[in-house]
Amino acid sequence: MDEDDLANAVIEIAIEIVREIGPTLDESICHSVFLDKLRLSGVRVTSEAPIPTQWKWLESEVASCVGFMVDGKLVVEIKSVQSLSSDDKQTVLNHLYLTKCRLGLLINFGEDLSEGGIHRIVNGLPNNQQQDT
């Protein structure tokens, strides 16, 4: 599966969770349920995946952690807050840059998923074309 196919599958799982359990879940509950559903779907997923960083002479075993790394191609971060901040979106973009992935999802279980609770963030486009849908 390519990144778009994976993203679509992950979005369907998020929507299924909201239909089954309801919105505005505690973030730790969302994390556990989301991880279970991803694993049951058959995709390779790592939760809290460490991101090693190397910059010039500095090498760090863990600079940051990705909420979910799906099939080594898709970065997924989840939140359960009333509204996302620009810092949340920047975190996903930073994780995309560090992992060299092209596509990330920021899913907020605290918002209506059909009305702005899901953000697709793309790495590698010029700044004036940065996608956030």
Secondary structure by P-SEA (a helix, b strand, c coil): ccaaaaaaaaaaaaaaaaaaccccccaaaaaaaaaaaaaaacccccccbbbbbbcccccccccccccccccccbbbbbbbcccccaaaaaaaaaaaaaacccbbbbbbcccccccccbbbbbccccccccccc
